[in-house]
Amino acid sequence: MIVYSATKQQFVDDVRANAIADIIESEVARKLNRNSPRNEFISWENSLQYMFNVLHDDEIPASAGVSIEYNIPLTNRRVDFILTGKDENRQDTAVIVELKQWQEAQLTSKDAIVKTRFQHGVKETNHPSYQAWSYAALIEDYNQTVRDEAILLQPCAYLHNMKSAEVIKDDFYAEHVEKAPVFISPDALKLAEFLKKSVKYGDSDNIMYRIEHGKIKPSKNLADALASMLNGNPEFLMIDEQKLVYETALDLAHKAQQGKKQTLIVKGGPGTGKSVVAINLLAELTKRELLTQYVSKNAAPREVFKKMLTGTRKKTHIDNMFKGSGGYIDTPENLYGALIIDEAHRLNEKSGLYGNLGENQIKELINASAFNVFFIDEAQRVTLQDIGSIESIHYWADTLRSEVTELDLVSQFRCNGSDGYLAWIDNSLQIRETANTTLEDIDYDVKVFDDPNDMRKAIIDKNRINNKARMVAGYCWDWASKKKENKNDMDIIIPEYSFEAQWNLNDDGSLWLIAEKSVEQIGCIHTSQGLELDYIGVIIGDDFVIRDGKVVTDALKRSRNDRSVLGIKKRLKEDANKAKKLADEIIKNTYRTLMTRGQKGCFIFCTDRETREYFKQVADRNLGLDETAEDPDFGYKGLEFPIVSYEEAKPYQGFVPIYDLEVAAGGFSEQQAISNPDELDWVQLPEHINTTEGMFVTRVVGESMNKRIINGSWCLFKANPGGSRNGKVVLVQHHSIEDPDHGGTYTVKRYESEKVVEDGELVNQRVLLKPETNAYGYSPIVIEEGEELVVVGEFLSVL
């Protein structure tokens, strides 16, 4: 999403009219559904005035594009300013400008880290050149259009209030300044020269529109990239506070080797990259020959990581890198150079199978290593035994004379980079009140189901893509199938829907999340926390219900097999209010954690009807019929262009008809559209698209062409394409085929014909309609000679 987009000339006019900050504030409210703090408004006024001064140069084309506050895909990070156009070689170029109001900076000994003054004092932060470069690298990494169409991204930074470059251009930062030049106040004319060289000609090809609407590559999965990371390959770019945490940890590890014990506490919510930074540290500290181990209480992430490394290293080496938190009871002081404790909120007091060994896991971990990193999210404590807290880490660090440093991770990489979705969860589960009472304007796939069978089918469909979709549930059902004599019994039974399923496979244990045939089973908090999927389906049990709009939790509705609430009855007798408050926190945290396992989406079913209706209401964009009745454009969700009637349109003069394939599936033909043009809605396309007669827009659903067309994309087609169809992507209709994506008689595939010579002439023997997908279960559709095949149109582009 881009908050402000215009030509350079329009931007100049808006600044000259003293309107630019007001315009951006209005667009932030409209597009992001939030108010702008006063200091943010002032920064727009100040910084954009300086950019106006730089752009006030006739050699920078008036038709160059200006974009402000561009959201980097799959994150919550924004680029301040982008200038687009063509360079001297007429290559499409986007100059990324990181704007800073800093007046001075201080040198540090950490790579790409400087100190500067913020509102609440001097703090360490990323060097502006590194920040600009990392943002450009993220855009290129995520955006396939940028790569495929060779759009050049040129990052730089402009510190318009800084008078001296002594620190910011110090040789220590030369590597980063070379990648992204940094300009200070006296460099205004140099920045103008830099921009003129990068953007010599105007933006005639809508570069930012193509970037914003480009195909986004799915987020990498940590487990998939693990082996490469441990070999020293930078699979994940660390941006902003991630880079600061990483460099600070390396610095503290070095200090610890000099004799001063160090503890680093890193706070971060779901999807902020805690585990990514942890694995990067494991790789780098091991490379530096420090005896380092990755530690977690929960076995699931450790076992998944070990499985992904099988075959890349010796088993003993792998086992020595990943350890459980209960393995340090008798470890000599400072035996390890570094211990990296992930999911530290899950640490227990005692260790051992029966919880009767040792004194305190936090104490034992700090004692065992010269340097400790605790990655923690106190809102993910999900059992009565979880003692991991910032307060307790401070207590034991002070006791063991370890110096403590605290840092935060806030950049969001999961849940489509949506802070809004996380705030919606907190508000919906009534953990804390937020402004996100609905899912309006939140780019994350949330669906509430009335039938658990429908949700299971939806998850299985998503899983066909890349084996990264699973169902999980609150632990409200006994694990009957765990016993050998009951291995075929069903565990989760919801009789009113004839729904039955087993808990995660006993044979797979902690590897359930990645086991190939485990999508039919249901996982719990213990086999999913600390890991991530693309889609998660969550069954909310009777331990969490809504009554008269208020959340009511009941730990006694949990299964007797659930050790998360072991001892709750005793606690209720000792202090009922305290026990209920603690159990309420654990139940809410459990569902919060489960509902944030998906990078792309979360599906929800509630066993309780009133609770189900509540979630439908707070996820109101899924209400369906009522919204459709009020919004005539609801059926065109995602088609973000003006929709008009035939009478309002100028047919094929910037307007093309919208075909509904579900209606047309029974008899789609050119005659249908031509004979009844007044019955169709028309869409106004961007000016850069040269519309001609025969063009139409329709929605393509399914995964069969996901290498080229993302599921649900609105696409532009040309009816009755002339010339050879061979090798082209086409929309076809055939009465005897059934498309696996929607069961219809039409499909979008690549057309290939196999010809033979008969009587000296080439004739079609058969036609292959080939999918282009990385999903499972798709194969070419074969049309034999003599069978009627209608080519409805040729695919032109995704809108």
NUKE-380469 format. One record per residue (C-alpha): residue in one letter; x, y, z. Coordinates in steps of 0.05 Angstrom, whole numbers, padded with zeros to 5 digits, always signed. Example, Ala and Ser with C-alpha at 12.3 -4.5 7.8 and 13.67 -1.06 7.14 Angstrom:
# residues 2
A+00246-00090+00156
S+00273-00021+00143
END
This chain:
# residues 799
M+00000+00000+00000
I+00023+00071-00017
V-00004+00128+00025
Y+00012+00184-00025
S+00025+00175-00100
A+00033+00231-00151
T+00078+00260-00204
K+00137+00303-00184
Q+00099+00364-00210
Q+00038+00348-00167
F+00082+00336-00106
V+00116+00403-00117
D+00048+00437-00124
D+00023+00404-00060
V+00084+00427-00020
R+00081+00497-00048
A+00008+00500-00027
N+00029+00479+00044
A-00019+00421+00036
I+00026+00359+00033
A+00024+00341+00107
D-00051+00350+00110
I-00060+00307+00048
I-00017+00251+00077
E-00052+00255+00144
S-00119+00248+00110
E-00094+00189+00068
V-00066+00154+00130
A-00133+00160+00163
R-00169+00134+00101
K-00122+00078+00081
L-00092+00057+00147
N-00152+00072+00192
R-00110+00108+00244
N-00095+00179+00268
S-00026+00209+00259
P+00013+00232+00320
R+00033+00305+00322
N+00107+00290+00316
E+00094+00247+00253
F+00056+00305+00222
I+00113+00353+00237
S+00164+00305+00207
W+00124+00304+00142
E+00121+00379+00140
N+00196+00386+00153
S+00226+00329+00113
L+00182+00337+00052
Q+00198+00411+00049
Y+00272+00391+00043
M+00254+00340-00012
F+00215+00395-00047
N+00279+00438-00047
V+00319+00380-00077
L+00267+00364-00130
H+00259+00437-00150
D+00305+00424-00209
D+00283+00426-00281
E+00328+00368-00299
I+00288+00321-00254
P+00229+00306-00299
A+00161+00334-00279
S+00131+00267-00299
A+00174+00228-00251
G+00134+00190-00199
V+00133+00207-00125
S+00109+00157-00073
I+00108+00170+00002
E+00099+00119+00058
Y+00102+00055+00017
N+00089-00008+00058
I+00140-00063+00045
P+00102-00128+00029
L+00093-00179+00085
T+00121-00131+00138
N+00097-00070+00177
R+00156-00028+00153
R+00147+00034+00109
V+00193+00070+00059
D+00193+00145+00069
F+00201+00170-00002
I+00208+00138-00071
L+00224+00173-00137
T+00209+00133-00200
G+00228+00141-00273
K+00280+00117-00323
D+00356+00125-00320
E+00401+00145-00377
N+00395+00075-00406
R+00320+00080-00401
Q+00318+00026-00348
D+00259+00030-00300
T+00286+00057-00234
A+00259+00069-00164
V+00302+00112-00118
I+00288+00095-00045
V+00302+00154+00001
E+00306+00144+00076
L+00292+00211+00109
K+00321+00229+00177
Q+00315+00291+00220
W+00377+00274+00260
Q+00425+00331+00276
E+00483+00288+00299
A+00505+00215+00308
Q+00555+00178+00349
L+00602+00121+00327
T+00594+00052+00356
S+00635-00012+00350
K+00575-00051+00322
D+00567-00063+00248
A+00515-00016+00216
I+00496+00013+00285
V+00501+00086+00306
K+00476+00126+00365
T+00432+00186+00359
R+00382+00227+00400
F+00309+00209+00398
Q+00250+00239+00437
H+00268+00200+00500
G+00343+00204+00497
V+00403+00176+00460
K+00394+00106+00433
E+00428+00058+00386
T+00396+00047+00318
N+00411+00026+00247
H+00457+00068+00204
P+00411+00102+00153
S+00449+00073+00094
Y+00439+00002+00121
Q+00366+00016+00134
A+00355+00043+00063
W+00393-00015+00032
S+00357-00068+00074
Y+00289-00039+00054
A+00308-00041-00020
A+00335-00112-00012
L+00270-00134+00022
I+00228-00105-00034
E+00270-00141-00086
D+00269-00205-00047
Y+00193-00206-00037
N+00170-00175-00103
Q+00177-00221-00163
T+00155-00165-00211
V+00216-00123-00190
R+00262-00182-00208
D+00226-00207-00270
E+00219-00137-00301
A+00289-00115-00280
I+00265-00054-00242
L+00328-00022-00212
L+00323-00004-00139
Q+00372+00050-00117
P+00372+00064-00042
C+00400+00126-00008
A+00391+00167+00056
Y+00381+00241+00067
L+00396+00271+00136
H+00374+00341+00120
N+00388+00371+00189
M+00458+00342+00198
K+00516+00390+00186
S+00576+00344+00195
A+00587+00277+00161
E+00646+00258+00204
V+00610+00201+00239
I+00557+00181+00189
K+00609+00173+00134
D+00663+00144+00178
D+00705+00089+00145
F+00675+00039+00194
Y+00609+00046+00156
A+00639+00050+00086
E+00610-00017+00063
H+00540+00007+00077
V+00549+00078+00050
E+00575+00048-00015
K+00511+00008-00023
A+00466+00066-00005
P+00498+00136-00008
V+00482+00182+00050
F+00472+00257+00041
I+00471+00310+00096
S+00447+00383+00097
P+00504+00413+00056
D+00496+00356+00005
A+00428+00379-00023
L+00456+00393-00092
K+00495+00327-00092
L+00430+00291-00076
A+00397+00327-00134
E+00453+00304-00180
F+00445+00233-00154
L+00371+00235-00168
K+00381+00264-00238
K+00429+00208-00255
S+00381+00155-00231
V+00318+00187-00259
K+00335+00222-00324
Y+00268+00209-00357
G+00197+00209-00329
D+00157+00150-00305
S+00118+00132-00368
D+00106+00060-00348
N+00074+00066-00279
I+00133+00036-00243
M+00105+00042-00172
Y+00037+00016-00194
R+00073-00046-00221
I+00113-00053-00158
E+00053-00044-00112
H+00011-00094-00152
G+00069-00141-00168
K+00068-00215-00151
I+00093-00226-00080
K+00137-00285-00066
P+00113-00323-00004
S+00151-00310+00061
K+00207-00359+00075
N+00197-00410+00129
L+00251-00412+00182
A+00253-00488+00185
D+00261-00493+00109
A+00319-00444+00109
L+00354-00472+00171
A+00410-00513+00138
S+00429-00456+00092
M+00430-00406+00151
L+00476-00451+00192
N+00522-00453+00131
G+00529-00378+00136
N+00480-00357+00082
P+00438-00295+00097
E+00369-00326+00083
F+00333-00272+00122
L+00350-00199+00118
M+00352-00168+00187
I+00322-00099+00188
D+00315-00044+00239
E+00314-00071+00311
Q+00330-00142+00287
K+00398-00118+00264
L+00407-00080+00329
V+00391-00142+00371
Y+00438-00185+00329
E+00497-00137+00333
T+00485-00123+00407
A+00485-00197+00421
L+00552-00207+00385
D+00581-00148+00423
L+00557-00175+00490
A+00584-00245+00473
H+00652-00213+00461
K+00648-00175+00528
A+00629-00239+00564
Q+00692-00273+00538
Q+00732-00217+00571
G+00706-00239+00639
K+00642-00199+00650
K+00580-00244+00650
Q+00525-00218+00604
T+00450-00230+00597
L+00408-00202+00539
I+00332-00201+00545
V+00297-00193+00477
K+00222-00179+00481
G+00179-00191+00420
G+00109-00214+00401
P+00089-00267+00350
G+00122-00259+00282
T+00174-00207+00303
G+00231-00252+00282
K+00255-00277+00350
S+00272-00346+00324
V+00304-00319+00260
V+00352-00276+00301
A+00364-00334+00348
I+00385-00381+00291
N+00428-00327+00259
L+00464-00318+00326
L+00472-00394+00334
A+00506-00396+00266
E+00551-00335+00276
L+00573-00350+00348
T+00588-00422+00328
K+00629-00396+00270
R+00667-00353+00319
E+00684-00417+00357
L+00642-00403+00418
L+00610-00464+00449
T+00538-00445+00434
Q+00472-00481+00440
Y+00400-00465+00420
V+00354-00480+00480
S+00278-00486+00485
K+00230-00516+00536
N+00182-00538+00481
A+00208-00598+00442
A+00170-00583+00377
P+00215-00529+00347
R+00278-00566+00367
E+00256-00631+00336
V+00231-00597+00272
F+00298-00560+00265
K+00337-00625+00277
K+00295-00661+00224
M+00308-00606+00173
L+00383-00612+00186
T+00385-00688+00179
G+00436-00706+00126
T+00472-00640+00128
R+00513-00654+00190
K+00530-00711+00236
K+00474-00730+00283
T+00517-00718+00345
H+00533-00648+00319
I+00460-00632+00308
D+00440-00660+00376
N+00494-00618+00410
M+00467-00554+00378
F+00394-00561+00402
K+00379-00576+00475
G+00321-00576+00523
S+00318-00526+00579
G+00322-00580+00633
G+00391-00604+00614
Y+00434-00555+00653
I+00421-00576+00726
D+00492-00597+00741
T+00529-00557+00688
P+00593-00523+00713
E+00592-00447+00715
N+00606-00413+00648
L+00619-00478+00612
Y+00585-00449+00550
G+00605-00387+00511
A+00532-00373+00495
L+00463-00402+00507
I+00407-00377+00462
I+00341-00389+00497
D+00281-00385+00450
E+00210-00383+00476
A+00238-00365+00545
H+00168-00352+00571
R+00158-00428+00571
L+00214-00442+00621
N+00195-00482+00683
E+00220-00479+00753
K+00237-00553+00760
S+00263-00602+00708
G+00256-00676+00695
L+00198-00720+00673
Y+00164-00712+00740
G+00184-00640+00752
N+00227-00657+00813
L+00298-00642+00790
G+00340-00579+00796
E+00323-00513+00829
N+00303-00463+00774
Q+00315-00468+00699
I+00329-00394+00691
K+00382-00396+00746
E+00414-00459+00716
L+00417-00429+00646
I+00449-00364+00668
N+00498-00402+00712
A+00519-00449+00655
S+00540-00395+00605
A+00581-00332+00602
F+00529-00301+00556
N+00454-00315+00552
V+00401-00289+00505
F+00329-00297+00528
F+00277-00287+00473
I+00212-00276+00509
D+00138-00259+00499
E+00102-00260+00565
A+00035-00263+00529
Q+00053-00333+00505
R+00057-00365+00574
V+00008-00422+00565
T+00014-00469+00625
L+00011-00462+00701
Q+00083-00485+00703
D+00111-00430+00658
I+00154-00383+00700
G+00191-00347+00644
S+00184-00272+00659
I+00228-00211+00651
E+00225-00200+00726
S+00250-00270+00742
I+00307-00265+00690
H+00329-00200+00722
Y+00327-00231+00791
W+00372-00290+00775
A+00418-00248+00731
D+00429-00200+00789
T+00439-00258+00837
L+00491-00290+00791
R+00525-00222+00776
S+00507-00221+00703
E+00498-00153+00671
V+00430-00146+00638
T+00411-00111+00573
E+00340-00106+00547
L+00318-00096+00475
D+00252-00100+00436
L+00232-00131+00370
V+00172-00098+00337
S+00178-00108+00262
Q+00122-00156+00240
F+00137-00211+00190
R+00082-00262+00205
C+00007-00253+00194
N+00022-00217+00127
G+00061-00165+00166
S-00004-00142+00199
D+00000-00109+00267
G-00074-00096+00258
Y-00090-00170+00258
L-00051-00181+00323
A-00088-00122+00354
W-00154-00151+00329
I-00138-00217+00364
D-00122-00183+00430
N-00186-00143+00425
S-00229-00203+00405
L-00200-00248+00459
Q-00209-00189+00507
I-00136-00191+00528
R-00131-00116+00518
E-00175-00064+00487
T-00150-00039+00419
A-00177+00003+00362
N-00181-00058+00317
T-00251-00081+00335
T-00262-00109+00265
L-00219-00135+00208
E-00234-00075+00163
D-00172-00055+00123
I-00131-00113+00153
D-00095-00152+00098
Y-00099-00222+00128
D-00144-00280+00110
V-00192-00294+00168
K-00254-00338+00160
V-00304-00361+00212
F-00337-00428+00196
D-00405-00454+00217
D-00384-00527+00207
P-00317-00557+00227
N-00320-00604+00167
D-00320-00543+00121
M-00260-00515+00157
R-00223-00581+00152
K-00236-00583+00077
A-00211-00511+00069
I-00147-00528+00107
I-00135-00590+00066
D-00144-00548+00003
K-00093-00498+00028
N-00046-00555+00047
R-00044-00580-00025
I-00002-00519-00042
N+00060-00533-00001
N+00043-00576+00059
K+00039-00515+00105
A-00033-00516+00131
R-00057-00551+00194
M-00114-00552+00244
V-00104-00542+00319
A-00150-00539+00378
G-00155-00520+00451
Y-00140-00581+00494
C-00213-00595+00511
W-00216-00668+00488
D-00182-00729+00518
W-00126-00763+00479
A-00157-00832+00475
S-00118-00854+00413
K-00052-00846+00449
K-00059-00916+00479
K-00041-00973+00431
E-00105-01010+00445
N-00144-00947+00425
K-00101-00925+00366
N-00160-00923+00318
D-00206-00885+00365
M-00226-00813+00350
D-00207-00759+00400
I-00239-00694+00379
I-00313-00711+00369
I-00365-00658+00355
P-00427-00701+00346
E-00476-00648+00323
Y-00433-00639+00260
S-00413-00712+00253
F-00341-00688+00260
E-00287-00734+00284
A-00211-00728+00285
Q-00151-00753+00323
W-00100-00711+00360
N-00032-00704+00326
L-00002-00771+00308
N+00032-00805+00366
D+00085-00833+00318
D+00105-00764+00294
G+00107-00732+00363
S+00139-00664+00360
L+00148-00670+00284
W+00072-00670+00273
L+00074-00601+00241
I+00117-00623+00182
A+00095-00696+00176
E+00068-00706+00105
K+00003-00742+00123
S-00013-00704+00187
V-00062-00654+00158
E-00120-00700+00177
Q-00100-00697+00250
I-00107-00639+00298
G-00049-00607+00336
C-00047-00571+00402
I-00006-00516+00434
H+00051-00563+00451
T+00063-00585+00379
S+00055-00517+00346
Q+00084-00463+00392
G+00149-00434+00365
L+00133-00456+00294
E+00096-00427+00235
L+00052-00447+00177
D+00019-00411+00119
Y-00052-00426+00143
I-00078-00448+00211
G-00148-00473+00228
V-00166-00464+00301
I-00221-00500+00338
I-00240-00459+00399
G-00268-00507+00452
D-00315-00498+00511
D-00258-00471+00555
F-00269-00404+00519
V-00340-00379+00509
I-00376-00313+00500
R-00435-00296+00545
D-00470-00230+00533
G-00410-00203+00496
K-00360-00220+00551
V-00307-00274+00551
V-00317-00330+00601
T-00260-00380+00610
D-00263-00445+00648
A-00200-00487+00658
L-00244-00545+00683
K-00269-00553+00611
R-00199-00573+00591
S-00182-00648+00583
R-00156-00686+00642
N-00097-00703+00596
D-00077-00630+00591
R-00017-00616+00635
S-00022-00541+00620
V-00072-00533+00677
L-00047-00589+00721
G-00061-00570+00793
I-00116-00520+00778
K-00166-00554+00825
K-00118-00548+00883
R-00105-00475+00867
L-00179-00460+00863
K-00188-00487+00933
E-00129-00447+00960
D-00145-00380+00927
A-00203-00383+00877
N-00196-00311+00850
K-00122-00316+00839
A-00129-00385+00806
K-00185-00362+00760
K-00145-00301+00738
L-00084-00343+00722
A-00125-00395+00685
D-00160-00340+00646
E-00092-00313+00624
I-00068-00382+00603
I-00130-00399+00562
K-00130-00332+00526
N-00055-00336+00513
T-00064-00406+00486
Y-00115-00384+00433
R-00074-00321+00418
T-00014-00365+00404
L-00053-00415+00362
M-00086-00359+00321
T-00018-00328+00304
R+00015-00391+00275
G-00007-00374+00204
Q+00034-00328+00159
K-00024-00318+00111
G-00089-00335+00145
C-00128-00363+00204
F-00193-00402+00199
I-00237-00407+00261
F-00291-00454+00286
C-00322-00448+00356
T-00358-00506+00389
D-00404-00457+00424
R-00457-00424+00381
E-00457-00357+00416
T-00382-00353+00413
R-00384-00370+00339
E-00434-00314+00326
Y-00389-00266+00365
F-00328-00282+00322
K-00370-00274+00259
Q-00389-00205+00283
V-00319-00182+00300
A-00294-00212+00234
D-00349-00174+00199
R-00321-00174+00129
N-00342-00248+00126
L-00415-00236+00142
G-00433-00247+00069
L-00506-00234+00051
D-00518-00171+00091
E-00454-00139+00066
T-00469-00160-00006
A-00537-00128-00002
E-00508-00062+00022
D-00447-00061-00024
P-00460-00074-00098
D-00385-00080-00110
F-00376-00135-00057
G-00372-00188-00111
Y-00312-00151-00140
K-00270-00152-00076
G-00198-00139-00094
L-00214-00105-00160
E-00193-00036-00138
F-00217+00005-00198
P-00282+00043-00211
I-00341-00004-00227
V-00396+00027-00270
S-00457+00005-00309
Y-00458-00001-00384
E-00494+00066-00390
E-00438+00101-00351
A-00381+00066-00387
K-00346+00085-00451
P-00339+00014-00479
Y-00267-00004-00495
Q-00245+00068-00485
G-00212+00055-00419
F-00271+00010-00397
V-00279-00065-00406
P-00334-00113-00384
I-00329-00158-00323
Y-00348-00230-00337
D-00373-00274-00281
L-00344-00343-00297
E-00389-00379-00248
V-00449-00352-00286
A-00415-00364-00353
A-00391-00434-00337
G-00454-00466-00367
G-00448-00430-00434
F-00393-00379-00438
S-00388-00347-00507
E-00373-00282-00541
Q-00445-00278-00565
Q-00470-00279-00493
A-00431-00215-00476
I-00444-00179-00541
S-00519-00192-00543
N-00529-00166-00472
P-00477-00112-00459
D-00525-00073-00415
E-00529-00131-00366
L-00455-00129-00350
D-00416-00085-00302
W-00356-00050-00332
V-00290-00032-00299
Q-00247+00029-00314
L-00174+00008-00323
P-00112+00051-00310
E-00093+00099-00365
H-00029+00061-00384
I-00070+00001-00407
N-00090+00010-00480
T-00160-00021-00483
T-00186-00052-00547
E-00251-00086-00567
G-00256-00157-00542
M-00219-00146-00476
F-00252-00168-00412
V-00236-00178-00339
T-00251-00239-00297
R-00227-00270-00233
V-00182-00331-00234
V-00189-00377-00174
G-00147-00435-00152
E-00074-00454-00149
S-00064-00488-00217
M-00028-00428-00246
N+00002-00399-00182
K+00071-00389-00212
R+00039-00336-00257
I-00029-00320-00228
I-00041-00315-00153
N-00105-00349-00129
G-00163-00299-00132
S-00129-00250-00179
W-00169-00206-00226
C-00140-00215-00296
L-00146-00182-00364
F-00162-00226-00424
K-00171-00215-00499
A-00228-00253-00532
N-00217-00290-00597
P-00141-00283-00599
G-00114-00288-00670
G-00054-00329-00693
S-00026-00391-00660
R-00049-00407-00590
N+00009-00454-00577
G+00048-00436-00515
K-00001-00383-00494
V-00040-00380-00428
V-00113-00384-00447
L-00182-00388-00416
V-00218-00447-00445
Q-00285-00482-00439
H-00297-00556-00449
H-00360-00592-00428
S-00326-00657-00406
I-00271-00628-00363
E-00276-00611-00290
D-00226-00561-00264
P-00196-00585-00198
D-00199-00514-00169
H-00273-00502-00175
G-00306-00560-00210
G-00327-00517-00270
T-00322-00532-00344
Y-00275-00474-00356
T-00202-00469-00337
V-00140-00425-00346
K-00080-00464-00369
R-00021-00461-00417
Y-00044-00486-00486
E+00000-00536-00522
S-00021-00575-00584
E+00011-00639-00608
K+00008-00645-00684
V+00019-00701-00733
V+00026-00702-00809
E-00035-00730-00846
D-00039-00728-00922
G+00019-00679-00923
E-00014-00631-00874
L-00003-00615-00800
V-00065-00630-00760
N-00078-00628-00685
Q-00076-00696-00653
R-00091-00672-00583
V-00087-00611-00539
L-00053-00608-00471
L-00077-00556-00421
K-00017-00551-00374
P-00017-00522-00304
E+00041-00479-00280
T+00042-00489-00205
N+00082-00510-00145
A+00019-00540-00113
Y+00004-00613-00106
G-00049-00652-00144
Y-00049-00617-00212
S-00035-00651-00279
P-00046-00632-00352
I-00117-00637-00380
V-00116-00677-00445
I-00166-00659-00501
E-00166-00712-00555
E-00178-00698-00629
G-00251-00687-00646
E-00271-00662-00577
E-00301-00592-00577
L-00257-00541-00542
V-00274-00467-00539
V-00217-00418-00528
V-00253-00361-00493
G-00194-00313-00489
E-00119-00303-00483
F-00090-00282-00416
L-00058-00213-00420
S-00040-00192-00349
V-00057-00194-00275
L-00089-00128-00252
END
